Amino acid sequence: MKTPFAYSRNQDGAAAVELAMILPILLLFIFMPLFIGRFFWHYTAAQKAAQDAARYLSTISAQEMREEALAGQAAEVARQIVLAEIEGLAPGPNSPTIIILCGGEPCVGIDGLALPDTVSVTVRMRFYDILGVVDTGRYGIPINATSAMRYVGN
């Protein structure tokens, strides 16, 4: 007849083997939501930055929109708004691309022409995984955030 201790000796290490089998799945359940949450945090920040810059551009005066120097300064202020809002994200080795358009054209002044109907700001950047959960590759996952608003200076 076997004692209860004989059964426990046959089970030595079973818990370690079970943990080794289930640990990758548990880590995936822990780190995957962190990865997805971090991605959406970056996307939301880029979208908010584009929206704030477009809101600023939509409210500049008609005189600023018409004169080349003033339109260029307004576009630069919008670019600085975007850069300031995404500064804390550390979007990776590449700096973000910011495209600022007034009526579908670059904001460089429209002397003598009609004012644009809309202004838009596009922020393009790449997201890199620092947790090591997902292989984002050499170039990362692209994030494109665009915000277009009606120009109120008309």
N, C-alpha and C positions, 0 to 999 in steps of 0.2 A: 504494500500500500504506500502510495506517495504522499508526502507531506505537502501542505500548501506552499511551502517554500520551494519545492521542486518545480511547481508550475511558474513561479515568478522568475526562476533562473532561465527558463526557456524564453521568456519575454524580454530579456535584457536587450536593450538597444532598439526595440520596436518603435518606441516613441521617437527616437532620433531619426529612424528611417522614414517614418510617417511625416515628420517635420520637413525633412529634406525633400520629400515628394511634393508637399503642399506649399512650401515656402515661395517658389516662383509665382504661383497663382496668387498668393496673398500679397506679394510685393506688387504684382500687376494691379490688383484691386486698390492698393494704396496709392501708387504713383501715377496711374493713368488719369484719374480725376484731377490730380494736381497739374499734370501736363495740359489737359484740356482746359482747366480753369485759367492757367497762365496764358494759354493761347488766346482765349476770349478776353482776358484782361488787356493784352496787347492790342487786339483788334478794337476793343471798345475805346481805349485811349487814343488810338489813331483816328477813329471815327469822330470822337469828341473834338480832337484837335482840328480836324478838317472842318467840322461844323463851326467852331468858334472863329476860325480864320475866314470862312466864307461869310459868316455873320458880320464880321468887321468890314470886309470888302463891300458887302451889300449896302452898308450905311455911309460910305464915303460920299463927299459932295460931288456934284456934277462937274465942278471946276477941277477937282482933283482927278476925276476920271478922264477929263479931256486933255489936261496938260501932261506931257511926256514925263517930265521930272517928278511931278507929284504922283502920277500913277505908278511910276517905278518905286517911289518911296512907300506908297500904300501896299504894293505887292511885297516889298521887303518886310514891312511890318507884319503882314499876314504870314510870311515865311517864318519870321521870328516867333510868332504866336504858336505855330505848329511845333517848332523846335523846342520851345520852352515847355510845352505840354507833354512831349514824348521823351524829354531828356532823361527822366528817371527809369525808363524802360530798358536802357542798354540794348538796343535792337540788334546788336551783333557787330561784326567787323565792318560792315558797309553802312554808310550813312544813308538815311532815308531820302527818297526822291520826292520832291514836292512840286506839283504842277499847279500853277495858278492861271486860270483863264477868265477873261471877261467877254462874255458873249461868244465863246468858242475860240477866241483868239488870245494870245498873251496880253497881259495888262501893260501896255506901253504907251497909253494915251491915244486918243482918237480925235485929234484936232479937226473940227469942222464936220465930223461924222455924227451919226445918231448914237446915243448912249446905248450900252448893251442892255438886253432884257434880263440876263442872268449872269451871275458870277459863280465860279466853281473852284474848289480846291480838292486836289487828289493827293493822298499820302500813300506812297509805296515803300514798303520796307519788308525785311525778311525776319522770320521768327526761328530761333535756334533753340533746341532742347538742351537745357543745362542739367536735367535730371538723368539723362541717359536712358530714358524709357523708350523713346521713339527715335529711330534714325532719321533725322531731318536732312541728312545729306550735306554735301559741301555747300550748297546754296541756300539751305533752309526752306521754310515754308513761306510762300509769298503772302503778304497782307496788303490788300488794296482797299483803301477807304476813300470814298468820294462824297462830297457834300456840295450840292448846288442850291443856290438861293436866288430869288428874284431881286434884281437891283432896284432899290427904292428911290434912287435919285432921278427917275424919269418923271 
